């Protein structure tokens, strides 16, 4: 028996509203914003939250000097089309690309995330 229905991921960042708008557009999820907190919500209950952290330092992936702590994998049908879309939304493509079935990007706050072929 599960004790919870949906886990919630909470991500530290300098600007929760900006990051929620970015991932809301990437995932096509509803965005909710308050003072130092924002979240993106799927229709079926999943959500990702963003909390403001003063003095936030982004990860330095693939180095472990400032570890990534976590990353999101986003499954897509077309890597090229998805890459163009996330770049237009403000992501940057990381110079280190260790695989062929996925691509590594940095969100506007510097967190790594991957677009993966389904």
MARBA-3410 file (N, C-alpha, C, O; in Angstrom, 1 decimal):
118
0.8,-1.2,0.0,0.0,0.0,0.0,0.9,1.2,0.0,1.7,1.4,0.9 ~ 0.6,2.1,-0.9,1.4,3.4,-1.0,0.9,4.3,0.0,-0.3,4.4,0.4 ~ 1.9,5.1,0.6,1.5,6.1,1.6,1.2,7.5,1.0,0.7,8.4,1.6 ~ 1.6,7.6,-0.3,1.3,8.9,-1.0,1.0,8.6,-2.5,1.3,7.5,-3.0 ~ 0.3,9.5,-3.1,-0.1,9.3,-4.5,0.9,9.9,-5.5,1.2,9.2,-6.4
1.3,11.1,-5.3,2.2,11.7,-6.2,3.4,12.4,-5.5,3.2,13.2,-4.6 ~ 4.6,12.1,-5.9,5.7,12.8,-5.3,5.8,14.2,-5.9,5.4,14.4,-7.0 ~ 6.3,15.2,-5.1,6.5,16.5,-5.6,8.0,16.8,-5.6,8.7,16.6,-4.5 ~ 8.6,17.3,-6.6,10.0,17.6,-6.7,10.0,19.1,-6.4,9.3,19.9,-7.1 ~ 10.9,19.6,-5.5,11.1,21.0,-5.2,12.5,21.3,-5.6,13.5,20.7,-5.1
12.7,22.4,-6.4,14.0,22.7,-7.0,14.4,24.1,-6.5,13.6,25.1,-6.6 ~ 15.6,24.2,-5.9,16.1,25.5,-5.5,16.5,26.4,-6.8,16.9,25.8,-7.7 ~ 16.3,27.7,-6.7,16.6,28.6,-7.8,16.6,30.0,-7.3,16.1,30.3,-6.3 ~ 17.1,30.9,-8.2,17.1,32.3,-7.8,15.8,33.0,-8.1,15.4,34.0,-7.5 ~ 15.0,32.5,-9.1,13.8,33.2,-9.6,12.7,32.1,-9.9,12.6,31.6,-11.0
11.9,31.7,-8.9,10.9,30.7,-9.1,10.0,30.9,-10.2,9.6,30.0,-10.9 ~ 9.5,32.2,-10.3,8.5,32.5,-11.4,9.1,32.2,-12.8,8.4,31.6,-13.6 ~ 10.3,32.7,-13.0,10.9,32.5,-14.3,11.1,31.0,-14.6,10.8,30.6,-15.7 ~ 11.5,30.2,-13.6,11.8,28.8,-13.9,10.5,28.1,-14.1,10.4,27.2,-14.9 ~ 9.4,28.4,-13.3,8.1,27.8,-13.5,7.5,28.1,-14.9,7.0,27.2,-15.5
7.7,29.3,-15.3,7.2,29.7,-16.7,8.0,28.9,-17.7,7.4,28.4,-18.7 ~ 9.3,28.7,-17.6,10.1,27.9,-18.5,9.6,26.5,-18.6,9.3,26.0,-19.6 ~ 9.5,25.8,-17.4,9.1,24.4,-17.4,7.6,24.2,-17.7,7.2,23.2,-18.3 ~ 6.8,25.2,-17.4,5.4,25.2,-17.7,5.2,25.1,-19.2,4.4,24.4,-19.8 ~ 6.1,25.9,-19.9,6.0,25.9,-21.4,6.6,24.6,-22.0,6.1,24.1,-22.9
7.7,24.1,-21.4,8.3,22.9,-21.9,7.4,21.7,-21.7,7.2,20.9,-22.7 ~ 6.7,21.6,-20.6,5.8,20.5,-20.3,4.4,20.7,-20.6,3.6,19.8,-20.6 ~ 4.0,21.9,-21.0,2.6,22.3,-21.2,1.8,22.0,-20.0,0.7,21.5,-20.1 ~ 2.3,22.4,-18.8,1.6,22.3,-17.5,1.2,23.7,-17.0,1.8,24.7,-17.4 ~ 0.2,23.7,-16.2,-0.3,25.0,-15.6,0.7,25.5,-14.7,1.4,24.8,-14.0
0.9,26.9,-14.7,1.9,27.5,-13.8,1.1,28.3,-12.7,0.2,29.0,-13.0 ~ 1.6,28.2,-11.5,1.1,28.9,-10.3,2.3,29.6,-9.6,3.3,29.0,-9.3 ~ 2.1,30.9,-9.4,3.2,31.7,-8.9,2.8,32.5,-7.6,1.7,33.0,-7.6 ~ 3.7,32.5,-6.6,3.5,33.3,-5.4,4.8,34.0,-5.1,5.8,33.9,-6.0 ~ 5.0,34.6,-4.0,6.2,35.5,-3.7,7.5,34.8,-3.9,8.2,35.1,-4.9
7.8,33.8,-3.2,9.1,33.1,-3.3,9.0,31.6,-3.7,9.8,30.8,-3.4 ~ 7.9,31.3,-4.3,7.5,29.9,-4.6,6.7,29.9,-5.9,5.9,30.8,-6.2 ~ 6.9,28.9,-6.7,6.1,28.7,-7.9,6.1,27.2,-8.2,6.9,26.5,-7.8 ~ 5.1,26.8,-9.0,5.0,25.4,-9.4,4.3,25.3,-10.7,3.6,26.1,-11.2 ~ 4.6,24.1,-11.3,4.0,23.7,-12.6,3.2,22.4,-12.2,3.7,21.6,-11.5
2.0,22.4,-12.7,1.1,21.3,-12.3,0.5,20.6,-13.6,0.0,21.2,-14.5 ~ 0.5,19.3,-13.6,-0.1,18.5,-14.6,-1.6,18.3,-14.3,-1.9,18.4,-13.1 ~ -2.4,18.0,-15.3,-3.8,17.7,-15.1,-4.0,16.6,-14.1,-5.0,16.6,-13.4 ~ -3.1,15.6,-14.1,-3.4,14.4,-13.3,-2.7,14.4,-12.0,-2.5,13.3,-11.4 ~ -2.2,15.5,-11.5,-1.8,15.6,-10.1,-0.3,15.8,-9.9,0.1,16.2,-8.8
0.6,15.5,-10.9,2.0,15.7,-10.7,2.3,17.1,-10.7,1.7,17.9,-11.4 ~ 3.4,17.5,-9.9,3.8,18.9,-9.9,5.3,19.0,-9.6,5.9,18.1,-9.0 ~ 5.9,20.1,-10.1,7.3,20.4,-9.8,7.2,21.8,-9.2,6.6,22.7,-9.8 ~ 7.9,22.0,-8.1,7.9,23.3,-7.4,9.3,23.9,-7.4,10.3,23.2,-7.5 ~ 9.3,25.2,-7.4,10.5,26.0,-7.4,10.5,27.0,-6.2,9.6,27.7,-6.0
11.6,27.0,-5.4,11.7,27.8,-4.3,12.9,28.8,-4.4,14.0,28.3,-4.8 ~ 12.7,30.0,-4.0,13.8,31.0,-4.1,14.8,30.7,-3.0,14.5,30.4,-1.8 ~ 16.1,30.7,-3.4,17.2,30.5,-2.5,18.2,31.7,-2.7,18.7,31.9,-3.8 ~ 18.4,32.5,-1.7,19.3,33.6,-1.8,20.7,33.0,-1.9,21.1,32.0,-1.2 ~ 21.5,33.6,-2.7,22.9,33.1,-3.0,23.0,31.8,-3.7,24.0,31.1,-3.6
21.9,31.5,-4.5,21.9,30.2,-5.2,23.1,30.1,-6.2,23.5,31.1,-6.8 ~ 23.7,29.0,-6.2,24.9,28.7,-7.1,24.4,27.5,-8.0,24.1,26.4,-7.5 ~ 24.4,27.7,-9.3,24.0,26.6,-10.2,25.0,25.5,-10.2,26.1,25.7,-9.9 ~ 24.5,24.3,-10.6,25.4,23.1,-10.7,26.4,23.4,-11.8,26.2,24.2,-12.7 ~ 27.6,22.7,-11.7,28.6,22.8,-12.7,28.8,21.5,-13.4,29.9,20.9,-13.5
27.7,20.9,-14.0,27.8,19.6,-14.6,28.7,19.7,-15.9,28.6,20.7,-16.6 ~ 29.5,18.6,-16.2,29.6,17.3,-15.5,30.6,17.3,-14.4,30.7,16.3,-13.7 ~ 31.2,18.4,-14.0,32.1,18.5,-12.9,31.3,18.2,-11.6,30.1,18.4,-11.6 ~ 32.0,17.7,-10.6,31.3,17.5,-9.3,31.7,18.7,-8.3,31.4,18.6,-7.1 ~ 32.4,19.7,-8.8,32.7,20.9,-8.0,31.5,21.4,-7.3,31.5,21.7,-6.1
30.4,21.6,-8.1,29.1,22.0,-7.6,28.2,21.0,-8.2,27.7,21.3,-9.3 ~ 27.9,19.9,-7.5,27.1,18.8,-8.1,25.7,19.2,-8.6,25.1,20.2,-8.1 ~ 25.2,18.5,-9.6,23.9,18.8,-10.1,22.8,18.5,-9.2,21.7,19.1,-9.3 ~ 23.0,17.7,-8.2,22.0,17.3,-7.2,20.8,16.5,-7.8,20.3,15.6,-7.1 ~ 20.3,16.9,-8.9,19.2,16.2,-9.6,19.1,16.8,-11.0,19.7,17.8,-11.3
18.4,16.1,-11.8,18.1,16.6,-13.1,16.8,16.0,-13.6,16.4,14.9,-13.2 ~ 16.1,16.6,-14.6,14.9,16.1,-15.2,15.2,15.5,-16.5,16.0,16.1,-17.3 ~ 14.6,14.4,-16.8,14.6,13.8,-18.2,13.2,14.0,-18.7,12.2,13.6,-18.1 ~ 13.2,14.6,-19.9,11.9,14.9,-20.6,11.9,14.1,-21.8,12.7,14.3,-22.7 ~ 10.9,13.2,-22.0,10.8,12.3,-23.1,10.1,13.1,-24.2,9.0,13.7,-24.0
10.7,13.0,-25.4,10.1,13.7,-26.6,10.1,12.8,-27.8,10.8,11.8,-27.8 ~ 9.3,13.1,-28.8,9.2,12.3,-30.0,10.3,12.7,-31.0,10.8,11.9,-31.8 ~ 10.6,14.0,-31.1,11.6,14.5,-32.1,12.6,15.4,-31.4,12.3,16.5,-30.9 ~ 13.9,14.9,-31.3,14.9,15.6,-30.6,15.2,17.0,-31.2,15.4,18.0,-30.5 ~ 15.2,17.1,-32.5,15.6,18.3,-33.2,14.5,19.4,-32.9,14.8,20.5,-32.6
13.2,19.0,-33.0,12.1,19.9,-32.8,12.1,20.4,-31.3,11.9,21.5,-31.0 ~ 12.3,19.4,-30.4,12.3,19.7,-29.0,13.5,20.6,-28.6,13.3,21.6,-27.8 ~ 14.6,20.4,-29.2,15.8,21.2,-29.0,15.5,22.7,-29.4,15.8,23.6,-28.7 ~ 15.0,22.9,-30.6,14.7,24.2,-31.1,13.7,24.9,-30.1,13.8,26.1,-29.8 ~ 12.7,24.1,-29.6,11.7,24.7,-28.7,12.3,25.1,-27.4,12.0,26.3,-26.9
13.1,24.3,-26.8,13.6,24.7,-25.5,14.7,25.8,-25.6,14.8,26.6,-24.7 ~ 15.4,25.8,-26.7,16.3,26.9,-26.9,15.6,28.3,-27.0,16.0,29.3,-26.5 ~ 14.5,28.2,-27.7,13.7,29.4,-27.9,13.1,29.9,-26.6,12.9,31.1,-26.4 ~ 12.8,28.9,-25.7,12.3,29.3,-24.3,13.3,29.8,-23.4,13.0,30.3,-22.3 ~ 14.6,29.7,-23.7,15.6,30.2,-22.8,16.6,29.2,-22.3,17.5,29.6,-21.5
16.5,28.0,-22.7,17.5,27.0,-22.3,18.8,27.2,-23.1,18.8,27.9,-24.2 ~ 19.9,26.6,-22.7,21.1,26.6,-23.5,21.6,25.1,-23.6,21.4,24.3,-22.7 ~ 22.2,24.8,-24.7,22.6,23.4,-24.9,24.0,23.3,-24.3,24.9,24.2,-24.5 ~ 24.2,22.3,-23.5,25.5,22.1,-22.8,26.5,21.6,-23.8,26.2,20.8,-24.7 ~ 27.8,22.1,-23.8,28.8,21.6,-24.7,29.1,20.1,-24.6,29.5,19.5,-25.6
28.9,19.5,-23.4,29.2,18.1,-23.2,28.0,17.3,-23.5,27.0,17.4,-22.8 ~ 28.0,16.5,-24.5,26.9,15.7,-25.0,27.3,14.2,-25.0,27.9,13.8,-26.0 ~ 27.1,13.5,-23.9,27.7,12.2,-23.7,26.9,11.0,-24.4,27.3,9.9,-24.4 ~ 25.7,11.3,-25.0,25.0,10.2,-25.6,24.4,10.6,-26.9,24.5,11.8,-27.4 ~ 23.7,9.7,-27.6,23.1,9.9,-28.9,21.6,9.9,-28.8,20.9,10.5,-29.7
21.0,9.3,-27.8,19.6,9.2,-27.7,19.0,10.2,-26.8,17.8,10.2,-26.5 ~ 19.8,11.1,-26.3,19.4,12.2,-25.5,20.3,13.4,-25.7,21.5,13.3,-26.2 ~ 19.9,14.6,-25.3,20.7,15.8,-25.4,20.6,16.6,-24.0,19.5,16.6,-23.4 ~ 21.7,17.1,-23.6,21.7,17.8,-22.3,21.6,19.3,-22.5,22.3,19.9,-23.4 ~ 20.8,19.9,-21.7,20.6,21.4,-21.8,20.7,21.9,-20.3,20.6,21.2,-19.4
20.8,23.2,-20.2,20.7,23.9,-18.9,19.5,24.8,-19.0,19.3,25.6,-19.9 ~ 18.7,24.7,-17.9,17.5,25.6,-17.8,18.0,27.0,-17.5,19.2,27.2,-17.3 ~ 17.1,28.0,-17.5,17.5,29.4,-17.2,18.3,29.6,-15.9,19.0,30.6,-15.8 ~ 18.1,28.7,-14.9,18.8,28.9,-13.6,20.1,28.0,-13.6,20.8,28.0,-12.6 ~ 20.4,27.3,-14.7,21.6,26.5,-14.8,21.5,25.0,-14.4,22.5,24.3,-14.4
20.3,24.6,-14.1,20.1,23.1,-13.8,20.2,22.3,-15.1,19.5,22.7,-16.1 ~ 20.9,21.2,-15.1,20.9,20.4,-16.3,19.6,19.6,-16.4,19.0,19.3,-15.4 ~ 19.1,19.5,-17.6,18.0,18.6,-17.9,18.2,18.0,-19.3,19.0,18.5,-20.1 ~ 17.6,16.8,-19.5,17.8,16.1,-20.8,16.5,16.0,-21.6,15.4,15.8,-21.0 ~ 16.7,16.1,-22.8,15.6,15.7,-23.8,16.0,14.3,-24.3,17.1,14.1,-24.8
15.1,13.4,-24.1,15.3,12.0,-24.4,14.3,11.5,-25.5,13.1,11.8,-25.4 ~ 14.8,10.7,-26.4,13.9,10.1,-27.4,13.1,9.0,-26.8,13.6,8.2,-26.0 ~ 11.8,9.0,-27.1,10.9,8.0,-26.5,11.1,6.7,-27.1,10.4,5.7,-26.8
END
